[in-house]
Amino acid sequence: MSIFKFRGQLAQQSAKHQAIMITAKASEVLSFASIERAGRDGQGVLHGFQRPQISAHIREIREYLRTDDAVLPNCIVIGFVEGIKVRERSDGWVEVSIDANSGIPGYVIDGQQRLTALAGLPEKDFKLFVSLLVCDDYEELRRQFVLLNSTRPLTKALIYELLPGTDGLPARYSSRSFAAALTEKLNFDSKSSLRGLIYQHTNPRGIIRDTSIQTVIMRSVSDGAIRELPESKQLAGGFKLLSAFYGAVRQVFADEWEGHTPKSSRLVHGAGIQALGFVMELLVGRDGAQTQEDFARGVAVLKGHTAWTSGSWRFSDTEEVPWNKLENTSRQINGLAQHLVSIVRRESQREFKLVSLAESAEARRVRR
């Protein structure tokens, strides 16, 4: 029978949660709690939330724990949604029963590196302070993980990936939630032109930074094309829009896109991705562009006027930036955006004049 019983102290901190402090051996904790690392299944659905192991840090902890006078006063935090029962006693203590017969019910919220280090020391079954947090559902468990770790050096990529399935967070997180959800869809939907190309915690092989795409999305939501969509259609509509636009960019600048990284092409660099977002807004607002074909016609006028992989960008008579010196800073992104937008406007007007002249010439020929 894999049932673990403990006596602990209940701290009634919230009406929605139970927080209980117990002491348990490392082997016991490892038997009823798992370290569920963030990843994706075959359909691209996010599961888990823990960051990767930090091998050097784990080795340091393990070497320390091998010493005779080692102590670990910091508690391990384990979250539960089910598989745990708490019964209050008359003497102020509580009895805790954890049922692991049908699987491991607990999730490590904090202390994964310490616990992993202890897993490699079976000869020293360390006794730990363990804080048990009983939550109503998995969403609440994930929210507590984000909040408890928000002051730790968790990667922004992991935090942002967790946002779409997490409500009730501070404004600095929730304001990016939509952008994170749309970025996730662009990265994992089979119909996306950017599928698998966006770097995220669960997709480290991606070449385009998720924060760059999110910036384009947030700008469009606040003052652009996505803002004009009904709120209920912004996710689906935003997906179609961005997939079509960057599909067109990939099509028109195939030589500067395919097989490149941000170091070899500024087209897939944060500066290029964000600056092109302004071109997308211009083409939607001016031409009503919606499809990849629509955007390809608008983007095509930039051919011959760019320096994605060689040459220099001339932003003004006094400013020239070598292609590989273009950086992901507000100043250079804005400079590049203004440069690209001005080219699209100028070349489009030139094409319009040529077409008008050709039509006038044809009309005169017909009249004769």
N, C-alpha and C positions, 0 to 999 in steps of 0.2 A: 504493500500500500504506500503510495507516494503522497502522504498527507503530512504536512509539517505544522507543528503546533508551537506557538510562542506566547509569552506573556509580555505585554508592552504598555506604554502610556499613550493615551489618546489626547491629542491637542485639537480641540474644536475651534478651528480657524475660519471655517467657511461652512455655510449651510449646504453647499454642493459637494464638499469633499470630506474625507476622513484622513487625517494625518496621524500616523502611529509610529512611535519609535520602539524598535526592538534591538536585541543583539542576536547575531546568528553567525555561524561558521561560514567561511567562504564557500566550502563545498555545498552547504545547504542553499546559500543564495544562488549559486550556479545551477542548482537543481530546480529552483522554482522561478528563476528569472533569466531572460535571454537578452542578448545585445542585438537588437534588430537594426541592421545597417540599412541606410537609405539605398534604394535601388528601383529598378523598373522591371515589370514582367514583360512577356512577349508582346503585349498590346500597348506597352508604354505607360501603364498605370503605375503611379508611385506607391511604394510600400516602404515601411520603416522610416526611421528618422535619424539614426546615429551616423556620425562622421566616420571616416576610415580610421583604423588603428594607427597610432603614431609609434612605430617600432622603437625608435631611440628612447622615447619617453617611457615606454613600457619596460625596456631593459633597465633603465635607471631605477624605476620603482622596484623592479624585481630584485636588483642587486641590493638595494637598501633593505628590503623586507627579509633578505637572507640573514641580516645581522641579528644578533641576539636581543638588542635593545630597541628594535624597530617598533614604531607605533603608527597607527593610522586613525587619528582622532576625527577626521572628516568622515561624515556618514555617506553611505551609498544610498541613492534614492531610487526606489523601485515603484513603478506605476502599475495599477491593476484596473481592469474593467470588470473582470469576472474571476471566479476561482478562489475567492477569498471571503471568509466570514469573520465578523468581528462581534464579540459578545462582551458587554460591559459587566464588570463585577462590582460588588458592593464596597470593595475596599479601594476603589479609585483606579484599579488596573483594568486592562481588557485582555481577553483571550482571543488570540488570532489563529485561525485555521486556514491553511493554504493547500488546496487540492490540485496536485499535479498529475493525477491519474490519467486525465484525458489530454495531456499536453502541458507545456510550460506556460502558466498564466501571466507571469509578470514580465515587465519590460524595464530595462535599465534606462532611467532618465538621466542620471548623473553618476559619474564614477566608473565609466566603462574602462578607462585605461587602468585604474587601480584593480578592478575586478579581473581584467584580462591578465595583468601581471600575477595576481594570486592564482589564477588557473594554471600557471606554469610552475607552481610551488606546491604540489600535492603533499610533500613531506612536511609542510608547515601550514596546517589548516587554521589560518588566522581567524580570530573572532572579530567581527565588525559591528559598528553601529550602523543600523539600517533603518532608513525612513521609508515607510510604506504609504503611498498616496493612492487612495481609492477614488476612481473617477467614474462618472456616469456612463461615458462612452469613449470610443477611441479618439474622436475629434478633440474631446476635452483633454485627453492624455497628450495628444500632439501639441495642443496649445500650451500646456504646462511645460512641456519640453522646451518650446521656443522661449517662453518667458524666463524659465530657470537658467537658460544658457545664453540669454541675450547679452549678458555682460562678459561672457567668455569669448575667446577668439574663434568662434565658429565662423566658417566661411560664409560670405554673403550669398554665394551660389546655393548653398544648402538651405539657408534661411529663406531665400526667395522661392525655392522649389516647394517648400512646405506651406507657403502662404495661401495658395488657392484652396486648400482643404482646411484652413484654420480661421475661425471667426473670433471676434472679441479681442483682437490684439490692439496695441497702441496705434495711433494714427500713422506713425512713421512706417508701420508695416502694412496696415490695411489699405493705405493709399496706393500701394504698389501691387496689391493682390490681383487686380484685374490684368495688369500688364504681365504679371508672372503666369497667370492662367493662359493668356493668349500666347505667350512665349512657349509655354509647355506644349500647346496644341501645334504651333508652328514647327516644333522640334520633333514631335512624335506622331503626328497625323500622316497617314500614308499619302494623302493628297497634297501635302505641303511641298513647295519648291525648296524649302529650307530644312527638310527632314534630315535629322542626324547631323546637321551642320552647326548647331548652336552649342557652345560649351556650357554645360551645366554640371552640377555635382555628380549626377547620375549619368552624364554623357561627357566624360573627360576628353574624348577624342574630337569633340566639336572644335571648330576654328573661329567661329564668330561669338564674341562675348555676349552672354545673356543680358547683361546690363545695358549693352548698346541697343539691342532690339527693344528692351523694356523702355528705354528713354524715348525712342521713336514712337512707341505705343502711347506712353503717358502724354507726350506732347500732342499727339493726334486726338486723344481723349479730352484734353483740356481746351484745345483751340484748333481743331483740325477736322479731318474727314470722319473719324470715328465718332466725334461729338455729334455730328449731324444725324447719326443713326439712332433709331429707337433703342432705349436702354436694353430691352429684351433681345435685341438683334446685334448688339455691339460685338459680342464674342464671335459669332458666326460671320458677321459682316466684316469685322476687322481681320479675321483670318483670311477670308477671300481676298481682301484688299492687299494685305501685306504679302501674301503668298504670290499673288499675281504680279505685284510690283517687283519684288526681288527676283521672281522668276524671269521677268523681262530684263532686269539688270544682268542676271546670270546668262541670259540668252545673247544680249547685245555685246557684253564684254566677256565672252567665253574664254578667250585667251588669258585674260587678266584674273579670271575667277577660278577655273578648274585647276586643281592640283596645287593651289597656292595657300599660303598661311598669311597672317597679318605682317609677318616679317618680309615676305617676298612680294606682297601686293597690298597696297593701301585700300584696295577695293573691298577686301574682307576685313579690314582693320576697323576699329571702333570709330575713327574719324570719318572714314568713307561711308560706313553703314549709316551713321547718324546724319551726315550731311545730305546723303541721298534721300533721307526721309523728307527733307524740305522739297526736293524735286517731286516726290510722290504727291505731296499736298498741292503743289502748283498744278500738276497734271490733272488731279481730281477736280480741283476748284475751277480751273480754266477750261479744260477740255471735257470734263465729265468722264475721265478714264476710269474703267472698272476692270477690264479683262487684261490678261497678259499681252494680248495683241495691241490693245489701246496704249498700254504703258510702253511697249517696245517701240512704237512709233515716236513717242515723246522722248524716250531715252536715247534713241538712235542719233539725235542731233548732237549728242555729246562726243560721238566718235571723232577722233582726231584733235580733240581739245582737252584731253586728260593726261595725267602722268601717274597712273596707278602703279606701274612697275619700273618706270624709268623716266628720265628727264626731270623737269621742275614745274612747279605750279607758280604762275605769275598772278598774284592776287591784286597787284596794283603796280604802278610805275616804279614804286620804291621797295616793293616787297616780293621777293622770289624765294620759294621754299623748295629745296630738293625733294624728290618724291619720298625718299626714305627718312626724311627729317620731319615729315608731317606727323604731329603727335595728337594724342587723344585729350586735348585740352579745349576748354570752351572757346578760347580765342581762335584757335586754328580750325576747330569744327565750324564755327560761325563764318570764318573767312572762306573756307572751302564751300560751305553751303551757299553763300552769296555769289561766289564765283560760278558754281554749277547752275544755279537758278538764272543768273544773268545770261549765261550761254544758251540755255533752253529758250528763254524769252527772245533773245536776239536771233538765233538761228531759225526759230519757228516763224518769226516775223519775216525773215528773209525768204523762207520757203513760201509763205503766204503771198508775198509780193511777186515772186517768180511765177506762181500758179496764176495769180491775177493777170500778170502781163501776158502769159501764154493764152489764157482764156480771151483776153482782149484782142490779141493778134488773130486768134482763130475766128472770133466774131467778125473782125474786119475782113478776113479772107472770105468768109461765107457771104457777107454783104456784097462783095465784088462779084 
